[in-house]
């Protein structure tokens, strides 16, 4: 993937109670857990993209669902997005697992652009 293209990788949903949310998506929809980070974050297999669940402490905009896009160069992606009308809510910042920026599109919808650190 070139640094000029972003790819939808997951949808990040807020989860007030991770255990309850995991049970719902596992038992109700039959999704399998891909990974889990303690009681604050989990990813489930949902076809070609992941469904991610995060508690308010680990969700960048905890009141809404967010599309999450991967980019090889977050700074280049953010610059390109700013030029096309996005606004930055935070970042890019380096976290334990990724470099992440949170933005809003011209209609006000928040979304994430990230690059894995590993």
C-alpha positions in Angstrom: 0.0 0.0 0.0 1.4 3.4 -1.0 1.5 6.2 1.6 -1.0 8.1 -0.5 -3.8 5.7 0.1 -5.7 4.8 3.2 -7.5 1.5 3.7 -10.6 0.9 5.9 -9.4 -1.6 8.5 -12.0 -1.5 11.3 -15.0 0.2 12.9 -14.4 1.3 16.5 -17.4 1.2 18.7 -17.7 2.6 22.2 -18.3 -0.1 24.9 -19.4 1.0 28.4 -18.8 -2.6 29.6 -16.4 -4.6 27.5 -17.5 -8.0 28.9 -21.1 -7.3 28.1 -20.3 -5.9 24.6 -18.1 -8.9 23.8 -20.8 -11.3 24.9 -23.3 -9.5 22.7 -21.1 -9.6 19.5 -19.8 -13.1 20.2 -23.1 -14.8 21.2 -25.5 -12.6 19.2 -23.6 -12.3 15.9 -21.1 -15.2 16.2 -18.0 -13.0 15.8 -14.7 -14.4 17.0 -12.3 -12.4 19.2 -9.1 -11.6 17.3 -7.3 -9.9 20.2 -7.9 -8.3 23.6 -6.1 -5.7 25.7 -7.2 -6.2 29.3 -10.7 -4.8 29.9 -10.4 -1.7 27.7 -10.1 -2.9 24.1 -10.9 -5.9 21.9 -11.1 -6.7 18.2 -13.5 -9.2 16.6 -13.4 -10.7 13.1 -16.2 -9.3 11.1 -15.5 -10.3 7.5 -12.8 -8.3 5.7 -12.6 -5.7 8.4 -12.4 -5.8 12.2 -15.0 -4.7 14.7 -13.2 -3.0 17.5 -14.7 -2.3 21.0 -13.2 0.3 23.3 -14.1 1.6 26.7 -14.3 5.3 27.2 -10.7 5.3 28.6 -9.4 3.9 25.3 -11.8 5.4 22.7 -10.7 8.7 21.1 -14.3 9.9 20.7 -16.3 7.8 23.1 -19.8 8.9 22.2 -19.7 7.6 18.6 -18.6 4.8 16.2 -15.5 5.6 14.2 -14.3 4.2 10.9 -10.5 3.5 11.3 -8.2 3.8 8.2 -4.7 2.5 8.0 -2.0 4.5 6.2 1.7 3.9 5.8 2.4 7.6 6.6 0.0 9.2 9.0 1.5 12.7 8.6 1.2 12.6 4.8 -2.4 11.3 5.1 -3.3 14.1 7.6 -1.8 16.8 5.4 -3.8 15.5 2.4 -7.0 15.3 4.4 -6.5 18.8 5.8 -6.1 20.1 2.2 -9.5 18.5 1.3 -11.5 19.9 4.2 -10.8 17.7 7.3 -10.1 19.1 10.7 -7.8 17.5 13.3 -9.2 16.6 16.7 -5.9 15.1 17.9 -2.6 13.8 16.8 -0.8 12.4 15.1 0.4 10.9 18.4 2.4 7.8 19.2 0.8 5.3 21.4 1.9 1.9 22.7 0.7 0.1 19.5 0.2 2.8 16.8 0.6 6.3 15.6 -2.9 7.7 15.4 -4.7 10.9 14.3 -8.3 11.6 15.0 -10.0 13.9 12.5 -13.5 15.1 11.3 -14.6 15.1 7.7 -16.2 18.2 6.2 -19.6 17.1 7.5 -18.3 16.7 11.0 -18.0 12.9 11.2 -15.0 11.8 13.2 -12.6 9.1 12.0 -9.2 7.7 12.7 -6.1 7.4 10.6 -3.3 5.2 12.0 -0.1 3.2 11.3 0.9 0.2 13.4 4.2 0.6 15.2 5.2 -3.0 14.6 
